[in-house]
């Protein structure tokens, strides 16, 4: 089978040569063009609660309007952000934190310890790293308006790493009254204390989302570095445009109608690179790792043989080639922890080196007792990787004798539906496609997709007691070599019980107008502080 990037792209794309910019952006009131950046990111923004969801679009929104207690700098060292000072007791069980001066929510209220504690407790119900830490937390007392504690039942060396994690679910700090929302319900208010404020009046849902500079934000004095340091808003306004059609977005970028495009189509990069007004940059140095999440709650993937079948069914090369075209931007990968980090290995990955084996997959589905019922794949048609991967996986499933059905929608609808635990006949699902950063995959505790604690875990809800035991051992290990050895055991076990199927790894560039500078490279997200427009 020969697959080109455009083979499966559906919709209203006319031709790659049609690069004349349409007049599709309405004039906005407020700040002038010189201090406004318009960006097209990878999808639409449907959920505004970065504690509730792992969707990176929501994470981008969260980084604009919220702040975090800690973060990782560009060397991936944990540094304070909202915290001024902290310390740990001699027995290593009580961490005491004091907030820095000048922290205020967008409504003018001061950020207090009560807001912080409510926020991190809500986060502990949603995030894998938080759940892992809070199993060892005895209490989170508020000492005064600026001081709070995390009191442990036993020593745990990843407290700061958890509070400073860079991957979703993000441990953002909300107002207490928002953070007290049931963690299973979304927070719909948009009031944070970060460098930008959400402009509800200028926002049109489904079209554009507007953020204005927070004039009361007090940045740290240190230079910006990764997720920490001085988050200086050098722009007056950031507008995130929802522009699903790639040709339209490229045309708008070339015409200066937008300033930044997160995922420009690979087969048009030569055109963009030859334009002196456009620059290409790789911001996510560790790239992304694609994954096919399997729903363990319902047939056929409640059976291990069906999950193992997916390892033999998928041909990563075809998916990656269809989307990214040029091999310099992608690689196949059989490591549970991605192929660019410290934990990577080739343990128990013979399914990758052996190549696609449809007959083997068909045999395994038969062993699983597959009975011909529909297997529903959530297909995000507005994101090329997800769309093409879903189409190819559906085709391969049919070749293996599986009654595969595509449920087409935009990514925002997938984000909503993937939380449904009911059977397919009641609005559930069997497969969805997504990705995480290579750096996120490299952390067995920090990356929520590495949980295997069943219904309390992440979408797909895999459950394996040995996996969770090994994650505990990894967190408590004293040296890097010990962690690498445990990671090998984790991977060996994982490819036996199969928490997910991998779809390869890639690191394509973003595209932006040449007069825009200051983007800070971090995994998974696009921060807009420090960005300026000449």
Residue, then its C-alpha position, 0 to 999 in steps of 0.5 A: x500500500x502506498x500512502x502519501x500525506x494527502x491520501x486520506x485528507x477529506x474536506x474542502x481543501x481546493x489546491x496547495x497552490x491556492x495561497x491567496x489570503x482570504x479576507x476572513x478575519x474581522x476587525x477587532x476593537x481594542x489594542x492595535x495590530x502592532x501589539x496583537x498576535x493572532x495564532x492558529x493552534x492545533x484545534x478548537x477550545x471547547x473546555x476551559x478547565x485545565x485541571x479537569x482535562x488533559x487537552x493541550x488546547x485547554x492547557x494553552x488557555x490555562x497557561x495564559x490566564x493561570x499560574x502555577x506554584x512551581x514549574x520546570x526551567x529550560x534545564x528541566x529543573x524545578x523552580x518556584x513560580x507563585x511560591x517565594x520560599x519553601x522548606x521541608x522538615x527534618x523528617x522529610x514529611x512536612x513541606x511548608x510554602x509561602x506565596x510571593x507578594x503581589x499575587x492577585x486574581x483578575x477580579x482583584x482578590x488576593x491569591x491566598x493559601x486557601x485558594x492554593x489548597x483548594x486548587x491542589x486538592x481538586x487537581x489531586x482528584x484528576x491528575x495521575x502524578x497528583x493521585x500518586x503523591x496524594x496517596x501519601x498526603x495526610x493533610x494540607x493545612x492553611x497556616x495563614x493567608x500566604x503560608x500552607x503545608x503539605x504533610x505526608x504520611x511517609x517520605x516522598x521525593x517528588x512533591x516539588x516535581x508534581x507541583x511543577x509538572x509541565x504536562x496536563x493536567x496542569x496544577x493551576x491555581x484557581x479561586x477557592x470558590x472555583x476550585x471547590x467545584x466537583x472535580x468530575x464537573x468542569x469549571x466554566x469561569x475563566x478567572x486566574x491570576x496569570x499574565x493574560x486575562x480572558x476577554x469574554x466580550x470579544x470572544x466568539x466560541x468556535x471562531x476566536x478566543x481573545x486574551x488581554x494583558x493583565x496590567x496587575x500581574x507582577x512577574x518574577x524578577x528572574x529571566x524567563x526560562x521554560x515554565x518559570x521566571x519572569x512571565x512578562x506580557x509584552x503583547x497587549x492581546x493574544x487572539x487564538x483563531x479556530x481555523x481548521x482548514x490547513x490551506x486557509x491557515x497557510x494563506x492567512x499566515x503568508x498574507x499576515x492575517x495571522x502571526x503564528x501557526x502551530x502545526x503547518x502542513x509538512x508538504x507546504x513547509x518548502x513554500x513557507x521556508x522560502x518566504x522571507x517573512x516567515x520563520x520555522x522553529x522547532x519549539x517542542x524539542x522532544x517532539x510528540x508521541x502518538x497513541x491509540x487509546x483502547x477502552x478497557x471497560x467494554x469488548x473487545x478491548x476488555x480482553x488482553x488478546x484484543x489489545x495485543x492484536x493492536x500492536x501487530x495491526x498498526x504500521x507506524x510508518x504509514x501513519x507518520x508518512x501520511x501526515x508528516x511526509x519527510x522522515x526527518x520529522x518523524x521516527x517509529x518508536x516502540x518504547x513506552x517512554x518515547x524514544x528521546x528521553x532517559x527511560x527509553x528502551x527496546x525491551x519486549x518491543x518485538x511487535x515493532x521490529x517484526x512489522x505489521x502482521x494483519x494475520x496475527x492481529x486477526x488470530x488474536x481478535x479471534x482468541x479474544x472472542x470478538x463477536x462482530x460487534x461494532x468497534x467505534x473509533x473517535x475520529x477528530x477530522x480537524x487534526x491531520x494526525x488524528x484524522x489520518x491515523x483513525x482512517x488507517x486504523x479503521x482500514x486495518x481493523x476491517x482487514x483483520x475482520x473487525x467491524x470498525x466504525x468511524x465516529x467523525x467529529x472535531x477534536x473538541x467533541x472527541x475530548x468530551x466523548x472520551x470521558x464517557x464510560x458507557x457502552x458504545x450503544x449508549x454514546x461510548x467508544x472503543x478507540x481514540x487517537x491522541x498524543x503526548x510530548x516526548x518529555x511527558x512520556x519519559x516520566x512514569x509518574x508525571x504523565x497521566x497516560x502512564x496510570x494503570x489504576x482502572x476507573x480512577x485513571x485516565x481515559x481508556x482506564x487500564x488496570x494492572x497492579x504490577x504496573x502501579x507497584x513498579x511506578x511506586x518503586x520508580x518514584x522511590x528509587x534513589x538513583x537514575x540507574x535504578x529508575x532506568x532499570x525499573x523503567x525496563x521492567x515497566x515496559x516489559x510488563x506493559x507490552x504484555x498487558x498493553x495499556x495503549x498502542x503507540x503510533x510513532x514520534x515526531x517533531x515538526x516545526x511551528x511557523x510564524x511571521x518573521x517579526x514575531x520573536x520570543x517564543x519559549x520552547x516548552x513541551x506540549x504547549x505554546x506560551x505567549x509571555x515574553x513574545x513580542x512583535x516588531 
